[in-house]
Amino acid sequence: MDTTVLRSAYERLLDVAAIPDLGDADDEGWNADRILAHLLSVDASVAAVALGVVAGARPTFDNRISLDTWNLDRIITGHSGRADLIDHVRSQAAILCDIADQLNEEAASVAVPSLLLSNDALVLDQPISLANLIDGLAEDHVPAHTRQLIELRVAVPGQA
């Protein structure tokens, strides 16, 4: 697989996540730390699925654990602050991309039973190829969370 788009998406997200004046969501949604914890959980799950496929297993992908408040808080508490979360996302995204870079066509085409929720709504409940699961991170998931982080930017007087 080619992970150029995914790597670029993560570079952009990490640049935005490093902005010092990120506040809380207006709608009482996730703050930057929760978004980063969510990404850590999703990326670890996708990497585990990819490694499972390579090992000959037929794993499933279910993103509910990456939405669980207790789990996100556990991930946040396990880090020493936003910079540590950002470093971990950077490291884990690189690992995920390295795994994906090594997937052959046969592994990338394996259908992975997938359950995806977003904002308590069912997004997907059917098998998708491992390649589509990974490409979905690049094309939708990471850019959506980048936009979410941008929306958390607190207006600073005198800045445009």
N, C-alpha and C positions, 0 to 999 in steps of 0.2 A: 504494500500500500504506500501511497505517497501522502505524507503527513505535513506537507508544506503549508496548506491552508490551516490545519489544526495548530501547528506551531505558531503561525502568525496570529491566529485568534487568541492564543494564550499570551503572546507578547503584549498585545493590545490590552487584554484584560489586566495583566499584571501591572502595566503602566498606570492604568486607571486606579487599580486597587491601592497603589502607592500614594495617591493624592492624599495629603494630610487632612483636608477638611471635608471628609465624608461623614455625614450625619445619619439620622434615622429616616426611614421611609415615612412619608406623609400618611400613608394608609396603615400604619402600624405593622408593615411588612418587615422583611429581613433587613438587618443592618449589614455592613460590609463583612464583619466577622462571620455572620451566619452564611452569607453567600459563599465566602471562601471555604468554610467548613463543608458546605453542601458540595462544592466542587471537589474537595478532597475525597468525600465519600463516593461520589459518582465515579470519579476517575479510578479509584481503587477497585470499585466494582467492575468497571469495564475492563480494566487491566486483568482482573481475576478471570473474567469471562474469556478474554482472549487467550490467556495462558491455559485455561481449561480446555479450550478448543484445540490448541496445539498439543496438549497432553493426550488428546483423544476422548476427553469427556464431552458431554453435551450439556453445558451449564445453561442456566436461565439468567435473564437480567430483570431485576425488579428494583425500581428506584425508591420504593417506599421508605427504606431505612435512611436514605439520603435526605428525606423530608422530615424525619422524626426529630422533634424539638429536643428530646432528651439526648439523642445521638449527636446532634449538632452542638449542643452545649458541652457534651463530653469531649468532642474534638477541639472546641475552642479552649476549654480548660486545660487541655493537654499541651497548649502552646503558650509561650511567654508574651504574646501580644500580636498585633497585626503584622508586624514585620516577620515574625516567625511563621505565621500562617501563610504569608505571601511566599516566603522561601520554600515552605513545604509544598505549596501548590506548584511552584516553579519546578521543583525537583520531581514531584509525582507526575506532572504533565510531561516532563522529559522522558520519564520511564514509560509512560503510556505510549508516547510517540515512538520511542525506540522499539517497543514490542510491536506496535502496528507496522512500523517500517519493515519488520522481518516477516510479516505474514505473507505466505504465498497465496496464490489465487484460490486454491482449494480451501484453505483455512478461512480466508476472507469471505468466501461464499457460503459458509456454514450458516444455516438458519438457526437463530437464537430465539427461543420463546421469550418474549419481552412484555413487561407490564410497566407502563409509564404513566405517572400521574403528574399533574401540574395544577396548583391552586385547587386541590381537592376534586379536580375533574380528570376523568379518564382521557388520556391522549392516545394510548396505543395498548392493545391487548392482542398481540399476534406475533408470530415469528417474523423476524427481520434478519437479513444477513449481518454477519459480524461487521463487514465493511460499512453497511448502512448505519449500524449502531455507532461506529466510530466517526463516520462522516457527519452524522447528526450532531455530534459534539461540535465539530468545526463550523457547520453551516447554520446551526440554530442555537444549541445550548450555550456555548461559550459566548457568542455575540449577544445573546439575550441577557446573560448575566453581566456582561460589560455595560450594556445600556442601563441595566438596573443599578449598577454602581455609579454610573454617570449621574443618574437621577438623585443619588444621595448627596451629591455635592452641595455643600452649604454655601450660600451666597456670601461672599466676603466684601464688605463695603470698599469701594474704590477699584474693584476688579470687574472686568467684563467677562 
